[in-house]
Amino acid sequence: MDDAQPIRTVSAFDVFLAFLKQGLTAFGGPVAHLGYFRREFVEKRGWLSEAAFADLLALCHFLPGPASSQMGMAIGLRQAGLAGALAAFVGFTLPAGAAMIALALVAPDLTLRYGDGWIHGLKIAAAAVVLQAVVQMARTLAVGPVRAGMAIGAGIGLIIAQSPMAQIAALVAGGLFGLAMLRDAPVETAPDDAFEMVDRASAVMALGLFVLLLVGLPVLASLLQNPGLGLASVFYRTGSLVFGGGHVVLPLLEREIVDRRWLDQETFLMGYGVVQALPGPLFSFAGFVGAAQRYGPGGVTGGLIALFSIFLPSLLLVTGVLPFWDRLKREGWARGVLAGVGATVVGLLAAALWDPVLMTTVRRPADWALVAAAFVFLQVARLPPWLVVIGFAVATGVFLR
């Protein structure tokens, strides 16, 4: 019997239910999500082998966007085609996305009723979460003098030059340095049960649509003066340029949203703190920003536009790159570009940790101690992020009300 045949018999609804379970229970951020996925889809359900899981994981780390959500889309695509990819996205994102949109609608009333002390606690916890992400990513992406130097240089440069264009330039420069100096990454091997999940014609169409939307959405929004299209273009561009996972969405969105005065800094960081306490993808933070911002359609409509727009690039890229992945990942230049971009991402996130996260969070000397304490709870005691976020929000809400 063909071993691939059972994989193709899984329905899109099966995929939706499987990922809805993950969206309701997968706490801990992208790395933890991947562990949950492996246990559920390799060990329990047997939807794919260890080799196939590792191969898809390598692809998702190669592409920009949220690695865990892309992994879910790739698994759904493998099981039930494009409908399966969409089902995986909806199931995994729905719980946190709905919660973040709801928070945006009720946050003003919560502040009036309970004060803003709890918001300060959320910002303290968010700062510690970002610090932990910088440390963990540096250990894997900035190893050795070349990568460490690239990360430090990018961090210093982005503290000095704070703009979306500077971030894009840093990522491009990192890719070019990697192309020249980091071609020695190990070659990935193909899984023994891999098969064509997408035909090449469909893949080329998906990649073409990805580029068309990236270039065309801002132009169309400007020509039509349509706030909804403008909102979609910002979140689509952010989803297209986020290398390094969910935490890197913070500096990119902060420059796009707060610098345009669509949302104030305090509300922005409050939402980022809350999303740490929820299961599911950190990119669900986009639902909060889209619903709370003051530029285009806000509320539920703005939240849905933001959520769909920030995840759409991942769906198009996973669909478009899969047929070419086996050949591409063996090329030294591709591995070098990926390594260079990864090192630069560490510097990008470190710059965001300094400004705006710490610069807007630390009000008094005691706040440094609170950030350090939250970091110890996360990194040393290894408490789950959701528990640290809730604990600090409650504690500061009581004492700083």
QUITAZI-V946881 format. One record per pair of residues at least 24 apart in sequence whose ideal C-beta (glycine too) atoms are under 10 Angstrom apart, sorted by the first residue. I is the first residue (numbers start at 1). J is the second residue. D is the distance in whole Angstrom. If there is no record, write none. Layout:
BEGIN
I_J_D + I_J_D
END
This chain:
BEGIN
2_195_9 + 3_49_9 + 3_192_9 + 3_193_6 + 3_195_10 + 4_78_10 + 4_193_7 + 4_194_9 + 4_195_5 + 4_196_10 + 6_46_8 + 6_47_9 + 6_79_10 + 7_46_9 + 7_47_6 + 7_48_7 + 7_49_10 + 7_52_9 + 7_75_10 + 7_78_6 + 7_79_6 + 7_80_9 + 7_193_8 + 7_195_8 + 7_197_10 + 8_78_9 + 8_79_7 + 8_80_8 + 8_81_9 + 8_84_10 + 8_195_9 + 8_197_10 + 9_79_9 + 9_80_9 + 10_45_9 + 10_47_7 + 10_75_10 + 10_76_9 + 10_78_9 + 10_79_4 + 10_80_6 + 10_84_7 + 11_79_8 + 11_80_6 + 11_83_9 + 11_84_8 + 11_87_9 + 12_76_8 + 12_79_8 + 12_80_4 + 12_81_8 + 12_82_9 + 12_83_4 + 12_84_5 + 12_85_9 + 12_86_7 + 12_87_4 + 12_88_9 + 12_90_10 + 12_91_10 + 13_80_9 + 13_83_9 + 13_84_10 + 13_87_7 + 13_91_10 + 14_45_9 + 14_47_10 + 14_76_10 + 14_79_8 + 14_80_7 + 14_84_9 + 14_87_8 + 15_47_9 + 15_72_9 + 15_75_8 + 15_76_5 + 15_77_9 + 15_78_10 + 15_79_6 + 15_80_5 + 15_81_10 + 15_83_8 + 15_84_5 + 15_85_8 + 15_86_9 + 15_87_4 + 15_88_5 + 15_89_10 + 15_90_10 + 15_91_7 + 15_92_10 + 16_76_8 + 16_80_9 + 16_83_9 + 16_84_9 + 16_86_9 + 16_87_4 + 16_88_7 + 16_89_9 + 16_90_6 + 16_91_4 + 16_92_9 + 16_94_9 + 17_87_9 + 17_91_7 + 18_44_10 + 18_45_7 + 18_47_8 + 18_72_9 + 18_75_9 + 18_76_9 + 18_79_9 + 18_87_9 + 18_88_8 + 18_91_7 + 18_92_9 + 19_69_10 + 19_72_6 + 19_73_9 + 19_75_8 + 19_76_7 + 19_84_10 + 19_87_7 + 19_88_5 + 19_89_8 + 19_90_8 + 19_91_3 + 19_92_4 + 19_93_9 + 19_94_9 + 19_280_9 + 20_87_9 + 20_88_10 + 20_90_8 + 20_91_4 + 20_92_8 + 20_93_10 + 20_94_7 + 20_95_7 + 20_280_10 + 21_91_8 + 21_92_9 + 21_95_10 + 22_68_9 + 22_72_7 + 22_88_9 + 22_91_7 + 22_92_6 + 22_95_9 + 22_279_8 + 22_280_8 + 22_281_10 + 23_72_9 + 23_88_10 + 23_89_10 + 23_90_9 + 23_91_6 + 23_92_4 + 23_93_7 + 23_94_6 + 23_95_4 + 23_96_7 + 23_97_9 + 23_98_10 + 23_278_9 + 23_279_6 + 23_280_4 + 23_281_8 + 23_284_9 + 24_91_9 + 24_92_10 + 24_94_9 + 24_95_5 + 24_96_9 + 24_278_10 + 24_279_6 + 24_280_8 + 25_95_9 + 25_279_6 + 25_280_9 + 26_68_8 + 26_72_10 + 26_92_8 + 26_95_10 + 26_96_10 + 26_278_10 + 26_279_5 + 26_280_6 + 26_281_9 + 27_276_9 + 27_277_8 + 27_278_8 + 27_279_5 + 27_280_9 + 27_384_6 + 27_385_7 + 27_386_5 + 27_387_9 + 28_276_10 + 28_279_8 + 28_384_6 + 28_385_6 + 28_386_8 + 29_68_8 + 29_129_8 + 29_132_9 + 29_133_8 + 29_136_10 + 29_245_8 + 29_246_7 + 29_247_8 + 29_276_8 + 29_281_9 + 29_282_7 + 29_384_9 + 29_385_6 + 29_386_10 + 30_60_10 + 30_66_7 + 30_67_5 + 30_68_4 + 30_69_8 + 30_70_10 + 30_71_9 + 30_133_9 + 30_244_10 + 30_245_5 + 30_246_5 + 30_247_8 + 30_281_8 + 30_282_7 + 30_283_10 + 31_67_9 + 31_68_8 + 31_133_10 + 31_136_8 + 31_245_8 + 32_68_8 + 32_279_10 + 32_384_8 + 32_385_9 + 33_66_9 + 33_67_8 + 33_68_4 + 33_69_8 + 33_71_8 + 33_72_8 + 33_92_8 + 33_246_9 + 33_279_9 + 33_280_8 + 33_281_7 + 33_282_9 + 34_60_9 + 34_61_10 + 34_67_7 + 34_68_6 + 34_71_6 + 34_72_10 + 35_68_10 + 36_68_9 + 36_279_9 + 37_68_7 + 37_71_6 + 37_72_7 + 37_75_7 + 37_92_9 + 38_71_9 + 40_75_10 + 41_71_9 + 41_72_9 + 41_75_6 + 41_78_10 + 41_79_9 + 42_75_10 + 45_75_10 + 45_79_10 + 47_75_7 + 47_76_10 + 47_78_7 + 47_79_6 + 48_74_10 + 48_75_7 + 48_78_6 + 48_79_8 + 48_191_8 + 48_193_7 + 48_194_9 + 49_191_6 + 49_192_7 + 49_193_5 + 49_194_9 + 50_191_8 + 50_192_10 + 50_193_10 + 51_189_8 + 51_190_8 + 51_191_3 + 51_192_6 + 51_193_7 + 51_194_8 + 52_78_8 + 52_190_9 + 52_191_4 + 52_192_8 + 52_193_5 + 52_194_6 + 52_195_9 + 53_191_8 + 54_188_8 + 54_189_9 + 54_191_7 + 55_188_7 + 55_189_8 + 55_190_7 + 55_191_5 + 55_192_10 + 55_193_10 + 55_194_6 + 55_325_8 + 55_326_8 + 55_329_9 + 56_191_8 + 56_194_9 + 56_197_10 + 56_318_9 + 56_322_9 + 56_325_9 + 57_188_10 + 58_188_5 + 58_189_10 + 58_325_8 + 58_329_6 + 58_338_10 + 59_188_9 + 59_317_9 + 59_318_7 + 59_321_7 + 59_322_7 + 59_325_5 + 59_326_10 + 59_328_9 + 59_329_8 + 60_245_10 + 60_314_9 + 60_317_10 + 60_318_8 + 60_321_10 + 61_141_10 + 61_243_9 + 61_244_9 + 61_245_9 + 61_338_8 + 61_342_8 + 62_188_9 + 62_243_9 + 62_317_10 + 62_321_8 + 62_325_8 + 62_328_8 + 62_329_7 + 62_334_8 + 62_335_9 + 62_337_9 + 62_338_5 + 62_341_9 + 62_342_10 + 63_240_10 + 63_242_10 + 63_243_8 + 63_313_9 + 63_314_7 + 63_317_5 + 63_318_7 + 63_320_10 + 63_321_6 + 63_325_9 + 63_338_9 + 64_171_9 + 64_238_10 + 64_239_8 + 64_240_6 + 64_241_6 + 64_242_6 + 64_243_5 + 64_244_9 + 64_248_9 + 64_313_7 + 64_314_8 + 64_317_7 + 64_341_8 + 64_345_10 + 65_238_10 + 65_239_6 + 65_240_8 + 65_241_9 + 65_242_6 + 65_243_8 + 65_244_10 + 65_245_9 + 65_246_10 + 65_248_10 + 65_249_10 + 65_283_8 + 65_310_9 + 65_311_8 + 65_312_10 + 65_313_6 + 65_314_4 + 65_315_9 + 65_316_10 + 65_317_7 + 65_318_8 + 66_92_10 + 66_93_10 + 66_239_8 + 66_242_7 + 66_244_10 + 66_245_6 + 66_246_5 + 66_248_9 + 66_249_8 + 66_281_5 + 66_282_7 + 66_283_5 + 66_284_10 + 66_310_9 + 66_311_8 + 66_314_6 + 67_242_10 + 67_243_10 + 67_244_9 + 67_245_5 + 67_246_8 + 67_281_10 + 67_314_9 + 68_92_8 + 68_245_8 + 68_246_8 + 68_280_9 + 68_281_6 + 68_282_9 + 68_283_9 + 69_93_7 + 69_239_10 + 69_245_10 + 69_246_8 + 69_280_9 + 69_281_5 + 69_282_9 + 69_283_6 + 69_284_9 + 69_310_10 + 69_311_6 + 69_314_6 + 69_315_9 + 69_318_10 + 70_245_10 + 70_281_10 + 70_311_9 + 70_313_10 + 70_314_5 + 70_315_8 + 70_317_8 + 70_318_5 + 71_314_10 + 71_318_9 + 72_281_8 + 72_314_10 + 72_318_10 + 73_311_8 + 73_314_6 + 73_315_6 + 73_317_9 + 73_318_5 + 73_319_8 + 74_197_8 + 74_314_10 + 74_318_5 + 74_319_9 + 74_321_10 + 74_322_7 + 74_325_10 + 76_315_10 + 76_318_9 + 77_197_6 + 77_198_7 + 77_315_9 + 77_318_6 + 77_319_7 + 77_322_7 + 78_194_9 + 78_195_9 + 78_197_5 + 78_198_10 + 78_322_9 + 79_197_9 + 81_197_8 + 81_198_8 + 81_202_10 + 81_319_10 + 82_197_10 + 82_198_8 + 82_202_8 + 82_206_9 + 82_315_8 + 82_319_7 + 84_197_10 + 85_197_9 + 85_198_10 + 85_314_10 + 85_315_6 + 85_318_7 + 85_319_7 + 86_315_7 + 88_315_10 + 89_281_9 + 89_307_10 + 89_308_9 + 89_311_6 + 89_312_9 + 89_314_8 + 89_315_7 + 89_318_10 + 90_308_10 + 90_311_10 + 91_280_10 + 92_279_9 + 92_280_6 + 92_281_6 + 92_284_9 + 92_311_10 + 93_280_6 + 93_281_6 + 93_283_8 + 93_284_6 + 93_286_10 + 93_287_8 + 93_307_7 + 93_308_9 + 93_310_10 + 93_311_7 + 94_280_8 + 94_284_9 + 94_307_10 + 95_278_7 + 95_279_6 + 95_280_6 + 95_284_8 + 96_274_10 + 96_275_7 + 96_277_10 + 96_278_4 + 96_279_6 + 96_280_3 + 96_281_7 + 96_282_8 + 96_283_9 + 96_284_4 + 96_285_9 + 96_287_8 + 96_288_10 + 96_307_10 + 97_275_10 + 97_278_9 + 97_280_8 + 97_281_8 + 97_283_9 + 97_284_5 + 97_285_9 + 97_286_8 + 97_287_4 + 97_288_9 + 97_290_10 + 97_291_10 + 97_303_7 + 97_304_8 + 97_306_9 + 97_307_5 + 97_308_10 + 97_311_9 + 98_280_10 + 98_284_9 + 98_287_8 + 98_300_9 + 98_303_9 + 98_304_10 + 98_307_10 + 99_274_8 + 99_275_9 + 99_277_9 + 99_278_6 + 99_279_9 + 99_280_9 + 99_284_8 + 99_287_8 + 99_288_9 + 100_271_7 + 100_274_7 + 100_275_6 + 100_278_7 + 100_280_10 + 100_284_5 + 100_285_6 + 100_286_8 + 100_287_4 + 100_288_4 + 100_289_8 + 100_290_9 + 100_291_8 + 100_292_9 + 100_303_7 + 100_306_10 + 100_307_9 + 101_284_9 + 101_286_10 + 101_287_5 + 101_288_7 + 101_290_8 + 101_291_5 + 101_292_9 + 101_299_8 + 101_300_6 + 101_301_10 + 101_302_9 + 101_303_4 + 101_304_8 + 101_306_9 + 101_307_8 + 102_287_9 + 102_288_9 + 102_291_8 + 102_300_9 + 102_303_9 + 103_270_9 + 103_271_7 + 103_274_6 + 103_275_9 + 103_278_9 + 103_287_9 + 103_288_6 + 103_291_8 + 103_292_8 + 103_303_10 + 104_263_10 + 104_267_9 + 104_271_7 + 104_274_10 + 104_287_8 + 104_288_5 + 104_289_8 + 104_290_8 + 104_291_4 + 104_292_4 + 104_293_9 + 104_298_8 + 104_299_8 + 104_300_9 + 104_302_8 + 104_303_7 + 105_288_10 + 105_291_6 + 105_292_8 + 105_298_9 + 105_299_7 + 105_300_8 + 105_303_9 + 107_267_7 + 107_270_7 + 107_271_8 + 107_274_9 + 107_288_8 + 107_291_10 + 107_292_7 + 108_267_9 + 108_292_9 + 110_270_10 + 110_397_10 + 111_266_10 + 111_267_9 + 111_270_9 + 114_393_10 + 114_397_6 + 114_398_10 + 114_401_7 + 115_396_10 + 115_397_7 + 115_398_10 + 115_400_7 + 115_401_4 + 116_266_8 + 116_270_9 + 116_396_9 + 116_397_9 + 116_400_8 + 116_401_8 + 117_393_9 + 117_394_10 + 117_395_9 + 117_396_5 + 117_397_5 + 117_398_7 + 117_399_7 + 117_400_3 + 117_401_5 + 118_270_9 + 118_273_9 + 118_274_10 + 118_390_10 + 118_392_9 + 118_393_5 + 118_394_7 + 118_395_9 + 118_396_6 + 118_397_3 + 118_398_9 + 118_400_8 + 118_401_8 + 119_266_7 + 119_267_8 + 119_269_8 + 119_270_5 + 119_271_10 + 119_273_8 + 119_274_9 + 119_393_8 + 119_396_8 + 119_397_8 + 119_400_9 + 120_266_9 + 120_269_10 + 120_270_9 + 120_273_9 + 120_361_8 + 120_363_8 + 120_367_8 + 120_370_9 + 120_392_9 + 120_393_9 + 120_396_5 + 120_397_8 + 120_399_10 + 120_400_6 + 121_270_10 + 121_273_8 + 121_370_8 + 121_374_9 + 121_388_10 + 121_389_8 + 121_390_9 + 121_391_8 + 121_392_4 + 121_393_4 + 121_394_7 + 121_395_6 + 121_396_3 + 121_397_6 + 121_398_9 + 121_399_9 + 121_400_8 + 122_266_10 + 122_269_7 + 122_270_5 + 122_271_8 + 122_272_8 + 122_273_3 + 122_274_6 + 122_275_10 + 122_276_8 + 122_277_9 + 122_361_10 + 122_389_6 + 122_390_9 + 122_392_7 + 122_393_5 + 122_396_8 + 122_397_9 + 123_265_10 + 123_266_8 + 123_268_10 + 123_269_5 + 123_270_7 + 123_272_8 + 123_273_6 + 123_357_8 + 123_358_10 + 123_360_7 + 123_361_4 + 123_362_9 + 123_363_10 + 123_367_9 + 123_370_10 + 123_371_9 + 123_392_9 + 123_393_9 + 123_396_9 + 124_269_10 + 124_273_8 + 124_361_6 + 124_362_9 + 124_367_7 + 124_369_10 + 124_370_5 + 124_371_6 + 124_373_9 + 124_374_6 + 124_375_10 + 124_388_9 + 124_389_9 + 124_392_5 + 124_393_9 + 124_395_9 + 124_396_7 + 125_272_10 + 125_273_5 + 125_274_9 + 125_276_6 + 125_277_8 + 125_361_10 + 125_370_9 + 125_371_9 + 125_374_5 + 125_375_10 + 125_377_9 + 125_378_9 + 125_385_8 + 125_386_10 + 125_387_10 + 125_388_5 + 125_389_4 + 125_390_8 + 125_391_8 + 125_392_4 + 125_393_7 + 125_396_9 + 126_247_10 + 126_250_8 + 126_269_6 + 126_270_8 + 126_271_9 + 126_272_5 + 126_273_4 + 126_274_9 + 126_275_9 + 126_276_6 + 126_357_7 + 126_361_8 + 126_371_10 + 126_374_9 + 126_385_10 + 126_389_8 + 126_392_9 + 127_269_8 + 127_272_10 + 127_273_9 + 127_353_7 + 127_357_5 + 127_358_6 + 127_360_9 + 127_361_5 + 127_362_8 + 127_367_9 + 127_368_10 + 127_370_9 + 127_371_5 + 127_372_10 + 127_374_7 + 127_375_8 + 128_273_10 + 128_276_9 + 128_353_10 + 128_357_10 + 128_361_10 + 128_370_9 + 128_371_6 + 128_372_8 + 128_373_8 + 128_374_3 + 128_375_4 + 128_376_9 + 128_377_8 + 128_378_6 + 128_379_8 + 128_385_9 + 128_388_7 + 128_389_9 + 128_392_8 + 129_247_7 + 129_250_10 + 129_272_8 + 129_273_8 + 129_275_10 + 129_276_5 + 129_282_9 + 129_353_10 + 129_357_9 + 129_374_8 + 129_375_9 + 129_378_7 + 129_385_6 + 129_388_8 + 129_389_8 + 130_247_6 + 130_248_10 + 130_250_7 + 130_251_9 + 130_272_9 + 130_276_10 + 130_349_7 + 130_350_9 + 130_352_7 + 130_353_5 + 130_354_10 + 130_357_5 + 130_358_9 + 130_361_10 + 130_371_10 + 130_375_10 + 131_349_10 + 131_350_9 + 131_353_6 + 131_357_8 + 131_358_9 + 131_371_7 + 131_372_9 + 131_374_9 + 131_375_5 + 131_378_8 + 131_379_8 + 132_247_9 + 132_374_9 + 132_375_6 + 132_377_10 + 132_378_5 + 132_379_5 + 132_385_8 + 132_388_10 + 133_244_9 + 133_245_8 + 133_246_9 + 133_247_4 + 133_248_8 + 133_250_9 + 133_282_10 + 133_346_9 + 133_349_6 + 133_350_10 + 133_352_10 + 133_353_8 + 133_378_10 + 134_247_8 + 134_345_10 + 134_346_7 + 134_347_9 + 134_348_10 + 134_349_5 + 134_350_5 + 134_351_10 + 134_352_9 + 134_353_6 + 135_346_10 + 135_350_10 + 135_375_9 + 135_378_10 + 135_379_7 + 136_247_10 + 136_346_10 + 136_379_8 + 137_244_6 + 137_245_8 + 137_247_8 + 137_248_9 + 137_342_8 + 137_343_9 + 137_345_7 + 137_346_5 + 137_349_7 + 137_350_9 + 138_343_9 + 138_346_5 + 138_347_9 + 138_349_9 + 138_350_8 + 139_346_9 + 140_342_8 + 140_346_9 + 141_243_10 + 141_244_7 + 141_338_10 + 141_339_8 + 141_340_10 + 141_341_9 + 141_342_4 + 141_343_6 + 141_344_9 + 141_345_7 + 141_346_5 + 141_347_10 + 141_349_10 + 142_342_8 + 142_343_5 + 142_344_9 + 142_345_9 + 142_346_5 + 142_347_8 + 142_350_10 + 143_339_10 + 143_343_9 + 144_182_9 + 144_339_10 + 144_343_9 + 146_177_8 + 146_178_9 + 146_181_6 + 146_182_7 + 146_339_9 + 146_340_9 + 146_343_8 + 147_174_9 + 147_177_9 + 147_178_9 + 147_181_9 + 147_182_7 + 147_339_7 + 147_340_8 + 147_342_8 + 147_343_4 + 147_344_9 + 147_346_8 + 148_343_8 + 148_346_9 + 148_347_10 + 149_177_9 + 149_343_8 + 149_347_10 + 150_174_6 + 150_177_6 + 150_178_8 + 150_181_9 + 150_182_9 + 150_339_9 + 150_340_7 + 150_341_10 + 150_342_9 + 150_343_4 + 150_344_6 + 150_345_10 + 150_346_8 + 150_347_7 + 151_342_9 + 151_343_5 + 151_344_7 + 151_345_8 + 151_346_4 + 151_347_4 + 151_348_9 + 151_349_9 + 151_350_7 + 152_343_10 + 152_346_9 + 152_347_6 + 152_350_8 + 153_177_9 + 153_343_9 + 153_344_9 + 153_347_7 + 154_343_8 + 154_344_5 + 154_345_8 + 154_346_8 + 154_347_3 + 154_348_6 + 154_349_10 + 154_350_8 + 154_351_7 + 155_344_9 + 155_346_8 + 155_347_4 + 155_348_7 + 155_349_8 + 155_350_4 + 155_351_5 + 155_352_9 + 155_353_9 + 155_354_8 + 156_347_8 + 156_350_9 + 156_351_8 + 157_344_10 + 157_347_8 + 157_348_10 + 157_351_8 + 158_251_8 + 158_255_10 + 158_344_9 + 158_347_7 + 158_348_6 + 158_349_10 + 158_350_8 + 158_351_4 + 158_352_8 + 158_354_9 + 158_355_9 + 159_347_9 + 159_350_8 + 159_351_5 + 159_352_9 + 159_353_10 + 159_354_6 + 159_355_6 + 160_351_9 + 161_351_10 + 162_251_9 + 162_254_9 + 162_255_7 + 162_259_8 + 162_351_8 + 162_352_9 + 162_355_7 + 162_356_9 + 163_255_6 + 163_259_8 + 164_234_10 + 164_237_8 + 164_238_9 + 164_241_9 + 164_251_9 + 164_252_7 + 164_253_10 + 164_254_10 + 164_255_5 + 164_256_6 + 164_259_8 + 165_255_9 + 166_255_9 + 166_348_10 + 166_351_9 + 167_241_8 + 167_248_9 + 167_251_7 + 167_252_6 + 167_255_7 + 167_344_9 + 167_345_10 + 167_348_6 + 167_351_9 + 167_352_9 + 168_237_9 + 168_241_6 + 168_252_9 + 170_341_10 + 170_344_5 + 170_345_9 + 170_347_7 + 170_348_6 + 170_351_9 + 171_241_7 + 171_242_10 + 171_243_6 + 171_244_10 + 171_248_10 + 171_340_9 + 171_341_6 + 171_344_6 + 171_345_8 + 171_348_7 + 172_337_10 + 172_340_10 + 172_341_9 + 172_344_9 + 173_340_8 + 173_341_10 + 173_344_7 + 174_243_9 + 174_337_9 + 174_338_10 + 174_339_9 + 174_340_4 + 174_341_5 + 174_342_8 + 174_343_6 + 174_344_3 + 174_345_8 + 174_346_10 + 174_347_8 + 174_348_9 + 175_243_9 + 175_333_10 + 175_336_8 + 175_337_4 + 175_338_8 + 175_339_9 + 175_340_5 + 175_341_5 + 175_342_10 + 175_344_8 + 176_336_9 + 176_337_8 + 176_340_7 + 176_341_10 + 177_336_9 + 177_337_9 + 177_339_9 + 177_340_5 + 177_341_9 + 177_343_8 + 177_344_8 + 178_333_9 + 178_334_10 + 178_335_8 + 178_336_4 + 178_337_5 + 178_338_7 + 178_339_5 + 178_340_2 + 178_341_6 + 178_342_8 + 178_343_7 + 178_344_8 + 179_332_9 + 179_333_6 + 179_334_9 + 179_335_10 + 179_336_5 + 179_337_5 + 179_338_10 + 179_339_9 + 179_340_7 + 179_341_10 + 180_333_10 + 180_336_7 + 180_337_10 + 180_340_8 + 181_336_7 + 181_339_9 + 181_340_8 + 182_332_9 + 182_333_10 + 182_335_8 + 182_336_4 + 182_337_8 + 182_338_9 + 182_339_4 + 182_340_6 + 182_341_10 + 182_342_9 + 182_343_8 + 183_331_9 + 183_332_4 + 183_333_7 + 183_334_9 + 183_335_6 + 183_336_4 + 183_337_9 + 183_339_8 + 183_340_10 + 184_332_8 + 184_335_8 + 184_336_8 + 184_339_9 + 185_329_10 + 185_332_8 + 185_334_9 + 185_335_4 + 185_336_7 + 185_338_7 + 185_339_5 + 185_342_10 + 186_335_8 + 187_329_8 + 187_330_6 + 187_331_9 + 187_332_9 + 187_335_8 + 188_325_9 + 188_326_9 + 188_329_5 + 188_330_7 + 188_335_9 + 189_326_10 + 189_329_10 + 189_330_9 + 190_325_9 + 190_326_5 + 190_327_10 + 190_329_9 + 190_330_9 + 191_326_9 + 194_322_10 + 194_325_9 + 194_326_7 + 196_322_8 + 196_323_6 + 197_318_9 + 197_319_9 + 197_322_5 + 197_323_8 + 197_325_10 + 198_318_9 + 198_319_6 + 198_320_8 + 198_321_9 + 198_322_5 + 198_323_5 + 198_324_10 + 199_323_7 + 200_320_10 + 200_322_10 + 200_323_5 + 200_324_8 + 201_323_10 + 202_319_7 + 202_320_8 + 202_322_10 + 202_323_8 + 203_316_10 + 203_318_10 + 203_319_6 + 203_320_5 + 203_321_7 + 203_322_7 + 203_323_5 + 203_324_7 + 203_325_10 + 204_320_7 + 204_323_9 + 204_324_9 + 205_316_9 + 205_319_9 + 205_320_8 + 206_315_8 + 206_316_5 + 206_317_8 + 206_318_8 + 206_319_4 + 206_320_4 + 206_321_9 + 206_322_9 + 206_323_10 + 207_316_7 + 207_317_8 + 207_319_8 + 207_320_4 + 207_321_7 + 207_324_9 + 208_316_9 + 208_320_8 + 209_312_9 + 209_316_6 + 209_319_9 + 209_320_8 + 210_236_9 + 210_240_7 + 210_312_9 + 210_313_6 + 210_314_10 + 210_315_9 + 210_316_4 + 210_317_6 + 210_319_9 + 210_320_6 + 210_321_10 + 211_240_9 + 211_316_9 + 211_320_10 + 212_316_10 + 213_237_9 + 213_240_8 + 213_309_9 + 213_312_7 + 213_313_8 + 213_316_8 + 214_239_10 + 214_240_5 + 214_241_9 + 214_313_8 + 214_316_10 + 217_309_8 + 221_296_9 + 226_296_8 + 226_297_10 + 227_293_10 + 227_295_6 + 227_296_3 + 227_297_6 + 227_298_10 + 227_302_9 + 227_305_10 + 228_295_10 + 228_296_5 + 228_297_5 + 228_301_8 + 228_302_8 + 228_305_6 + 228_309_10 + 229_296_8 + 229_305_9 + 229_309_10 + 230_260_10 + 230_262_10 + 230_295_7 + 230_296_6 + 231_257_10 + 231_262_9 + 231_289_10 + 231_290_7 + 231_293_7 + 231_295_6 + 231_296_4 + 231_297_7 + 231_298_9 + 231_301_9 + 231_302_6 + 231_305_5 + 231_306_7 + 231_309_7 + 232_290_9 + 232_296_8 + 232_302_10 + 232_305_5 + 232_306_8 + 232_308_8 + 232_309_4 + 232_310_9 + 232_312_9 + 233_309_8 + 234_260_8 + 234_262_9 + 234_286_10 + 234_289_9 + 234_290_9 + 234_293_9 + 234_295_9 + 234_296_9 + 234_305_10 + 234_306_8 + 234_309_8 + 234_310_9 + 235_283_10 + 235_286_6 + 235_289_8 + 235_290_7 + 235_302_10 + 235_305_7 + 235_306_5 + 235_307_8 + 235_308_8 + 235_309_4 + 235_310_4 + 235_311_9 + 235_312_9 + 235_313_9 + 236_305_10 + 236_306_10 + 236_308_9 + 236_309_4 + 236_310_7 + 236_311_9 + 236_312_6 + 236_313_6 + 236_316_10 + 237_309_9 + 237_310_9 + 237_313_9 + 238_283_9 + 238_286_8 + 238_289_10 + 238_306_9 + 238_309_8 + 238_310_6 + 238_313_9 + 239_283_7 + 239_286_8 + 239_306_10 + 239_308_10 + 239_309_7 + 239_310_4 + 239_311_6 + 239_312_7 + 239_313_4 + 239_314_6 + 239_315_10 + 239_316_10 + 239_317_9 + 240_309_10 + 240_310_9 + 240_312_9 + 240_313_4 + 240_314_9 + 240_316_9 + 240_317_8 + 241_313_9 + 242_283_8 + 242_310_8 + 242_313_9 + 242_314_9 + 242_345_9 + 242_348_10 + 243_338_9 + 243_341_5 + 243_342_7 + 243_344_8 + 243_345_5 + 243_348_8 + 244_341_8 + 244_342_7 + 244_343_10 + 244_344_9 + 244_345_4 + 244_346_8 + 244_348_8 + 244_349_7 + 245_281_10 + 245_282_8 + 245_283_9 + 245_345_8 + 245_349_9 + 246_275_9 + 246_276_10 + 246_281_6 + 246_282_3 + 246_283_6 + 246_284_9 + 246_285_8 + 247_272_9 + 247_276_10 + 247_282_7 + 247_345_9 + 247_349_6 + 247_352_9 + 247_353_9 + 248_282_10 + 248_345_6 + 248_346_10 + 248_348_6 + 248_349_6 + 248_352_8 + 249_275_10 + 249_281_10 + 249_282_7 + 249_283_6 + 249_285_7 + 249_286_8 + 249_289_10 + 249_310_8 + 249_352_10 + 250_282_9 + 250_285_8 + 250_348_10 + 250_349_8 + 250_352_6 + 250_353_9 + 250_356_9 + 250_357_7 + 251_345_10 + 251_348_6 + 251_349_7 + 251_350_10 + 251_351_7 + 251_352_3 + 251_353_9 + 251_355_9 + 251_356_8 + 251_357_9 + 252_348_8 + 252_352_9 + 253_283_10 + 253_285_8 + 253_286_7 + 253_289_6 + 253_306_9 + 253_310_9 + 254_289_10 + 254_352_7 + 254_355_9 + 254_356_6 + 254_357_9 + 254_360_10 + 255_352_9 + 255_356_9 + 256_289_9 + 257_286_10 + 257_289_6 + 257_290_9 + 257_292_9 + 257_293_6 + 257_294_10 + 257_295_8 + 257_306_10 + 258_289_9 + 258_293_10 + 258_356_7 + 258_360_9 + 259_356_10 + 260_293_9 + 260_294_10 + 260_295_7 + 261_293_10 + 261_294_8 + 261_295_9 + 262_289_8 + 262_290_10 + 262_292_9 + 262_293_4 + 262_294_6 + 262_295_4 + 262_296_8 + 262_298_10 + 262_302_10 + 263_288_9 + 263_289_6 + 263_290_10 + 263_292_6 + 263_293_5 + 263_294_7 + 263_295_9 + 263_298_10 + 264_292_9 + 264_294_9 + 264_360_10 + 265_356_6 + 265_357_10 + 265_359_9 + 265_360_5 + 265_361_10 + 266_360_7 + 266_361_10 + 267_292_6 + 267_293_9 + 268_292_8 + 268_293_9 + 268_356_8 + 268_360_9 + 269_356_7 + 269_357_7 + 269_360_6 + 269_361_7 + 270_393_9 + 272_357_9 + 273_361_9 + 273_385_10 + 273_389_6 + 273_392_8 + 273_393_7 + 274_386_10 + 274_389_7 + 274_390_10 + 274_393_8 + 275_385_10 + 275_386_10 + 275_389_9 + 276_378_10 + 276_384_10 + 276_385_5 + 276_386_7 + 276_388_8 + 276_389_5 + 276_390_9 + 277_384_9 + 277_385_7 + 277_386_4 + 277_387_8 + 277_388_8 + 277_389_4 + 277_390_5 + 277_391_10 + 277_393_8 + 278_385_10 + 278_386_7 + 278_389_9 + 279_386_8 + 281_307_10 + 281_310_10 + 281_311_8 + 281_314_10 + 282_385_10 + 283_307_8 + 283_310_6 + 283_311_6 + 283_314_9 + 284_310_9 + 284_311_9 + 285_310_9 + 286_310_4 + 286_311_8 + 363_400_10 + 367_396_10 + 370_395_9 + 370_396_8
END
